[in-house]
């Protein structure tokens, strides 16, 4: 019995030695393959340096432009697009304007709050979206996702899907019907250029409240949002609304109870976007600042 047991143990030991040898052989093969790939990669890089260089410098540039986690804050491009927008509005403003210095300030503020700004979502409702491409590009340079919708009906369907942090809208949309404004009243302080001849300011405001002024149908979007489920209704909260009306013909002369402001100035729009996103994502800023403070101690 003892000999049998001894033979069994010896047999197991021999089997273990075989397994160990096989494992060592496989490890050696893995190392050889890795070294081979590294040598091959080195020669590929050397022989194709000119072809690879552009991609390398693009990566370096992305680091200098604060790209990370899938979002990119490109301050240089944003400022260049502000200059571009300034020239565009100088040539053909259609009522829109911009103070470039104030716009640069908005970009500077956003660069110091990238945790709150980059990765945020904006729903922009405008039937003439091509008129605001440069403004949209500036927001995208700041790492913001901008979703374009052309009608209020589409916006109401899109909000539960997109869950935007704020909504930008124009006021005049021919395809949208005007609606009575019971939750989100709006009014003008002076007559817009599109007002019919002979219309008084009181008559215009009365028509807007009753939903009979089609050229002010954009204000109805806030009314519709105010009747959505509570998680989306907050966009139109009179206490802290997250709707901005950006319009050339109604800016600075009108107001809506459920909108942060009605403006025709691109710089005011940019600063308002930064302020709203900082408010919405203030917890991100707190965590980031706390982490930074710990690192500097």
RAJOCOR-V726986 format. One record per residue. N is the residue number from 1. RES is the residue in one letter. SS is DSSP state (2 for helix, 1 for strand, 0 for the rest). PHI is phi as a letter, one per 40 degrees, with the letter a starting at -180 (999 if undefined). PSI is psi in radians with two decimals (999 if undefined). Layout:
n:N res:RES ss:SS phi:PHI psi:PSI
n:N res:RES ss:SS phi:PHI psi:PSI
//
This chain:
n:1 res:X ss:0 phi:999 psi:-0.70
n:2 res:X ss:2 phi:c psi:-0.68
n:3 res:X ss:2 phi:c psi:-0.68
n:4 res:X ss:2 phi:c psi:-0.76
n:5 res:X ss:2 phi:c psi:-0.75
n:6 res:X ss:2 phi:c psi:-0.70
n:7 res:X ss:2 phi:c psi:-0.67
n:8 res:X ss:2 phi:c psi:-0.74
n:9 res:X ss:2 phi:c psi:-0.76
n:10 res:X ss:2 phi:c psi:-0.70
n:11 res:X ss:2 phi:c psi:-0.74
n:12 res:X ss:2 phi:c psi:-0.69
n:13 res:X ss:2 phi:c psi:-0.71
n:14 res:X ss:2 phi:c psi:-0.68
n:15 res:X ss:2 phi:c psi:-0.71
n:16 res:X ss:2 phi:c psi:-0.68
n:17 res:X ss:2 phi:c psi:-0.68
n:18 res:X ss:2 phi:c psi:-0.74
n:19 res:X ss:2 phi:c psi:-0.76
n:20 res:X ss:2 phi:c psi:-0.73
n:21 res:X ss:2 phi:c psi:-0.73
n:22 res:X ss:2 phi:c psi:-0.72
n:23 res:X ss:2 phi:c psi:-0.75
n:24 res:X ss:2 phi:c psi:-0.67
n:25 res:X ss:2 phi:c psi:-0.75
n:26 res:X ss:2 phi:c psi:-0.70
n:27 res:X ss:2 phi:c psi:-0.74
n:28 res:X ss:2 phi:c psi:-0.68
n:29 res:X ss:2 phi:c psi:-0.75
n:30 res:X ss:2 phi:d psi:-0.80
n:31 res:X ss:2 phi:c psi:-0.69
n:32 res:X ss:2 phi:c psi:-0.72
n:33 res:X ss:2 phi:c psi:-0.77
n:34 res:X ss:2 phi:c psi:-0.80
n:35 res:X ss:2 phi:c psi:-0.69
n:36 res:X ss:2 phi:c psi:-0.76
n:37 res:X ss:2 phi:c psi:-0.73
n:38 res:X ss:2 phi:c psi:-0.76
n:39 res:X ss:2 phi:c psi:-0.76
n:40 res:X ss:2 phi:c psi:-0.76
n:41 res:X ss:2 phi:c psi:-0.68
n:42 res:X ss:2 phi:c psi:-0.81
n:43 res:X ss:2 phi:c psi:-0.60
n:44 res:X ss:2 phi:c psi:-0.76
n:45 res:X ss:2 phi:c psi:-0.77
n:46 res:X ss:2 phi:c psi:-0.77
n:47 res:X ss:2 phi:c psi:-0.36
n:48 res:X ss:0 phi:b psi:0.59
n:49 res:X ss:2 phi:d psi:-0.72
n:50 res:X ss:2 phi:c psi:-0.61
n:51 res:X ss:2 phi:c psi:-0.58
n:52 res:X ss:2 phi:c psi:-0.49
n:53 res:X ss:2 phi:d psi:-0.79
n:54 res:X ss:2 phi:d psi:-0.67
n:55 res:X ss:2 phi:c psi:-0.63
n:56 res:X ss:2 phi:c psi:-0.82
n:57 res:X ss:2 phi:c psi:-0.51
n:58 res:X ss:2 phi:c psi:-0.69
n:59 res:X ss:2 phi:c psi:-0.76
n:60 res:X ss:2 phi:c psi:-0.72
n:61 res:X ss:2 phi:c psi:-0.66
n:62 res:X ss:2 phi:c psi:-0.60
n:63 res:X ss:2 phi:c psi:-0.72
n:64 res:X ss:2 phi:c psi:-0.31
n:65 res:X ss:0 phi:b psi:0.37
n:66 res:X ss:0 phi:g psi:0.89
n:67 res:X ss:1 phi:c psi:2.29
n:68 res:X ss:1 phi:a psi:2.67
n:69 res:X ss:0 phi:f psi:0.49
n:70 res:X ss:0 phi:g psi:-0.08
n:71 res:X ss:1 phi:b psi:2.55
n:72 res:X ss:1 phi:b psi:2.17
n:73 res:X ss:0 phi:b psi:1.84
n:74 res:X ss:0 phi:b psi:1.56
n:75 res:X ss:2 phi:c psi:-0.70
n:76 res:X ss:2 phi:c psi:-0.84
n:77 res:X ss:2 phi:c psi:-0.68
n:78 res:X ss:2 phi:d psi:-0.78
n:79 res:X ss:2 phi:c psi:-0.64
n:80 res:X ss:2 phi:c psi:-0.65
n:81 res:X ss:2 phi:c psi:-0.47
n:82 res:X ss:2 phi:c psi:-0.77
n:83 res:X ss:2 phi:c psi:-0.73
n:84 res:X ss:2 phi:c psi:-0.78
n:85 res:X ss:2 phi:c psi:-0.67
n:86 res:X ss:2 phi:d psi:-0.76
n:87 res:X ss:2 phi:c psi:-0.71
n:88 res:X ss:2 phi:c psi:-0.81
n:89 res:X ss:2 phi:c psi:-0.47
n:90 res:X ss:2 phi:c psi:-0.60
n:91 res:X ss:2 phi:c psi:-0.68
n:92 res:X ss:0 phi:a psi:1.56
n:93 res:X ss:0 phi:c psi:-0.57
n:94 res:X ss:0 phi:f psi:0.64
n:95 res:X ss:0 phi:g psi:-0.24
n:96 res:X ss:0 phi:c psi:2.69
n:97 res:X ss:1 phi:a psi:2.99
n:98 res:X ss:0 phi:a psi:2.43
n:99 res:X ss:0 phi:b psi:1.84
n:100 res:X ss:2 phi:d psi:-0.67
n:101 res:X ss:2 phi:c psi:-0.76
n:102 res:X ss:2 phi:c psi:-0.59
n:103 res:X ss:2 phi:c psi:-0.71
n:104 res:X ss:2 phi:c psi:-0.64
n:105 res:X ss:2 phi:c psi:-0.66
n:106 res:X ss:2 phi:c psi:-0.72
n:107 res:X ss:2 phi:c psi:-0.70
n:108 res:X ss:2 phi:c psi:-0.75
n:109 res:X ss:2 phi:c psi:-0.78
n:110 res:X ss:2 phi:c psi:-0.63
n:111 res:X ss:2 phi:c psi:-0.44
n:112 res:X ss:0 phi:c psi:-0.05
n:113 res:X ss:0 phi:b psi:0.66
n:114 res:X ss:2 phi:d psi:-0.51
n:115 res:X ss:2 phi:c psi:-0.57
n:116 res:X ss:2 phi:c psi:-0.47
n:117 res:X ss:2 phi:c psi:-0.99
n:118 res:X ss:0 phi:c psi:2.35
n:119 res:X ss:0 phi:g psi:-0.11
n:120 res:X ss:0 phi:c psi:2.90
n:121 res:X ss:1 phi:b psi:2.38
n:122 res:X ss:1 phi:b psi:2.35
n:123 res:X ss:1 phi:b psi:2.09
n:124 res:X ss:1 phi:b psi:2.07
n:125 res:X ss:1 phi:b psi:1.99
n:126 res:X ss:0 phi:a psi:2.18
n:127 res:X ss:0 phi:c psi:-0.42
n:128 res:X ss:0 phi:b psi:1.02
n:129 res:X ss:2 phi:c psi:-0.46
n:130 res:X ss:2 phi:c psi:-0.30
n:131 res:X ss:2 phi:c psi:-0.23
n:132 res:X ss:2 phi:b psi:0.47
n:133 res:X ss:2 phi:c psi:-0.71
n:134 res:X ss:2 phi:c psi:-0.69
n:135 res:X ss:2 phi:c psi:-0.75
n:136 res:X ss:2 phi:c psi:-0.73
n:137 res:X ss:2 phi:c psi:-0.67
n:138 res:X ss:2 phi:c psi:-0.76
n:139 res:X ss:2 phi:c psi:-0.69
n:140 res:X ss:2 phi:c psi:-0.58
n:141 res:X ss:2 phi:c psi:-0.47
n:142 res:X ss:0 phi:c psi:0.14
n:143 res:X ss:0 phi:g psi:0.30
n:144 res:X ss:0 phi:c psi:2.39
n:145 res:X ss:1 phi:c psi:2.12
n:146 res:X ss:1 phi:b psi:2.15
n:147 res:X ss:1 phi:b psi:2.24
n:148 res:X ss:1 phi:c psi:2.29
n:149 res:X ss:1 phi:b psi:2.56
n:150 res:X ss:0 phi:b psi:-0.30
n:151 res:X ss:0 phi:b psi:2.79
n:152 res:X ss:2 phi:c psi:-0.66
n:153 res:X ss:2 phi:c psi:-0.75
n:154 res:X ss:2 phi:c psi:-0.66
n:155 res:X ss:2 phi:c psi:-0.74
n:156 res:X ss:2 phi:c psi:-0.62
n:157 res:X ss:2 phi:c psi:-0.54
n:158 res:X ss:2 phi:c psi:-0.52
n:159 res:X ss:2 phi:d psi:-0.81
n:160 res:X ss:2 phi:c psi:-0.44
n:161 res:X ss:2 phi:c psi:-0.78
n:162 res:X ss:2 phi:c psi:-0.61
n:163 res:X ss:0 phi:f psi:1.05
n:164 res:X ss:0 phi:c psi:2.66
n:165 res:X ss:0 phi:c psi:-0.46
n:166 res:X ss:1 phi:a psi:2.88
n:167 res:X ss:1 phi:b psi:2.31
n:168 res:X ss:1 phi:b psi:2.39
n:169 res:X ss:1 phi:a psi:2.66
n:170 res:X ss:0 phi:c psi:-3.12
n:171 res:X ss:0 phi:b psi:-0.73
n:172 res:X ss:0 phi:c psi:1.95
n:173 res:X ss:0 phi:b psi:1.90
n:174 res:X ss:0 phi:c psi:-0.54
n:175 res:X ss:0 phi:c psi:-0.20
n:176 res:X ss:0 phi:c psi:2.44
n:177 res:X ss:0 phi:c psi:2.59
n:178 res:X ss:0 phi:c psi:2.59
n:179 res:X ss:0 phi:b psi:2.65
n:180 res:X ss:0 phi:c psi:2.47
n:181 res:X ss:0 phi:b psi:1.73
n:182 res:X ss:0 phi:b psi:-0.64
n:183 res:X ss:0 phi:c psi:-0.54
n:184 res:X ss:0 phi:b psi:1.26
n:185 res:X ss:0 phi:c psi:2.57
n:186 res:X ss:1 phi:b psi:2.65
n:187 res:X ss:1 phi:a psi:2.82
n:188 res:X ss:1 phi:b psi:2.54
n:189 res:X ss:0 phi:c psi:-0.44
n:190 res:X ss:0 phi:a psi:2.84
n:191 res:X ss:0 phi:c psi:2.31
n:192 res:X ss:0 phi:c psi:2.91
n:193 res:X ss:0 phi:c psi:-0.49
n:194 res:X ss:0 phi:c psi:-0.05
n:195 res:X ss:0 phi:c psi:2.46
n:196 res:X ss:0 phi:c psi:2.58
n:197 res:X ss:0 phi:d psi:2.36
n:198 res:X ss:0 phi:g psi:-0.13
n:199 res:X ss:0 phi:c psi:2.34
n:200 res:X ss:0 phi:c psi:2.82
n:201 res:X ss:2 phi:c psi:-0.71
n:202 res:X ss:2 phi:c psi:-0.72
n:203 res:X ss:2 phi:c psi:-0.69
n:204 res:X ss:2 phi:c psi:-0.85
n:205 res:X ss:2 phi:c psi:-0.63
n:206 res:X ss:2 phi:c psi:-0.72
n:207 res:X ss:2 phi:c psi:-0.66
n:208 res:X ss:2 phi:c psi:-0.75
n:209 res:X ss:2 phi:c psi:-0.60
n:210 res:X ss:2 phi:c psi:-0.14
n:211 res:X ss:0 phi:g psi:0.57
n:212 res:X ss:0 phi:b psi:-0.01
n:213 res:X ss:0 phi:b psi:1.71
n:214 res:X ss:2 phi:c psi:-0.57
n:215 res:X ss:2 phi:c psi:-0.12
n:216 res:X ss:2 phi:b psi:0.45
n:217 res:X ss:0 phi:c psi:-0.37
n:218 res:X ss:0 phi:c psi:-0.53
n:219 res:X ss:2 phi:c psi:-0.41
n:220 res:X ss:2 phi:c psi:-0.37
n:221 res:X ss:2 phi:c psi:-0.76
n:222 res:X ss:2 phi:c psi:-0.69
n:223 res:X ss:2 phi:c psi:-0.75
n:224 res:X ss:2 phi:c psi:-0.73
n:225 res:X ss:2 phi:c psi:-0.62
n:226 res:X ss:0 phi:c psi:-0.26
n:227 res:X ss:0 phi:b psi:0.10
n:228 res:X ss:0 phi:c psi:2.98
n:229 res:X ss:0 phi:d psi:2.71
n:230 res:X ss:2 phi:d psi:-0.63
n:231 res:X ss:2 phi:c psi:-0.39
n:232 res:X ss:2 phi:b psi:-0.40
n:233 res:X ss:2 phi:c psi:-0.43
n:234 res:X ss:2 phi:c psi:-0.40
n:235 res:X ss:2 phi:d psi:-0.56
n:236 res:X ss:2 phi:b psi:0.41
n:237 res:X ss:0 phi:c psi:2.19
n:238 res:X ss:0 phi:c psi:-0.41
n:239 res:X ss:0 phi:c psi:-0.84
n:240 res:X ss:0 phi:a psi:1.27
n:241 res:X ss:0 phi:c psi:2.62
n:242 res:X ss:0 phi:b psi:0.71
n:243 res:X ss:1 phi:b psi:2.31
n:244 res:X ss:1 phi:b psi:2.18
n:245 res:X ss:1 phi:c psi:2.11
n:246 res:X ss:1 phi:b psi:1.89
n:247 res:X ss:0 phi:a psi:2.40
n:248 res:X ss:0 phi:c psi:-0.56
n:249 res:X ss:0 phi:b psi:-0.22
n:250 res:X ss:0 phi:b psi:-0.08
n:251 res:X ss:0 phi:c psi:2.47
n:252 res:X ss:0 phi:g psi:-0.03
n:253 res:X ss:0 phi:b psi:0.17
n:254 res:X ss:1 phi:a psi:2.95
n:255 res:X ss:1 phi:a psi:2.68
n:256 res:X ss:1 phi:b psi:2.40
n:257 res:X ss:0 phi:c psi:-0.52
n:258 res:X ss:0 phi:b psi:0.31
n:259 res:X ss:0 phi:b psi:2.59
n:260 res:X ss:0 phi:c psi:-0.72
n:261 res:X ss:1 phi:a psi:2.90
n:262 res:X ss:1 phi:b psi:2.01
n:263 res:X ss:1 phi:b psi:2.68
n:264 res:X ss:0 phi:b psi:0.19
n:265 res:X ss:1 phi:b psi:2.16
n:266 res:X ss:2 phi:c psi:-0.62
n:267 res:X ss:2 phi:c psi:-0.65
n:268 res:X ss:2 phi:c psi:-0.68
n:269 res:X ss:2 phi:d psi:-0.85
n:270 res:X ss:2 phi:c psi:-0.78
n:271 res:X ss:2 phi:c psi:-0.62
n:272 res:X ss:2 phi:c psi:-0.71
n:273 res:X ss:2 phi:c psi:-0.80
n:274 res:X ss:2 phi:c psi:-0.80
n:275 res:X ss:2 phi:c psi:-0.79
n:276 res:X ss:2 phi:c psi:-0.77
n:277 res:X ss:2 phi:c psi:-0.60
n:278 res:X ss:2 phi:c psi:-0.66
n:279 res:X ss:2 phi:c psi:-0.76
n:280 res:X ss:2 phi:c psi:-0.72
n:281 res:X ss:0 phi:b psi:0.59
n:282 res:X ss:2 phi:c psi:-0.49
n:283 res:X ss:2 phi:c psi:-0.57
n:284 res:X ss:2 phi:c psi:-0.70
n:285 res:X ss:2 phi:c psi:-0.72
n:286 res:X ss:2 phi:c psi:-0.78
n:287 res:X ss:2 phi:c psi:-0.75
n:288 res:X ss:2 phi:c psi:-0.76
n:289 res:X ss:2 phi:c psi:-0.68
n:290 res:X ss:2 phi:c psi:-0.73
n:291 res:X ss:2 phi:c psi:-0.71
n:292 res:X ss:2 phi:c psi:-0.68
n:293 res:X ss:2 phi:c psi:-0.68
n:294 res:X ss:2 phi:c psi:-0.68
n:295 res:X ss:2 phi:c psi:-0.52
n:296 res:X ss:2 phi:c psi:-0.08
n:297 res:X ss:0 phi:c psi:999
//
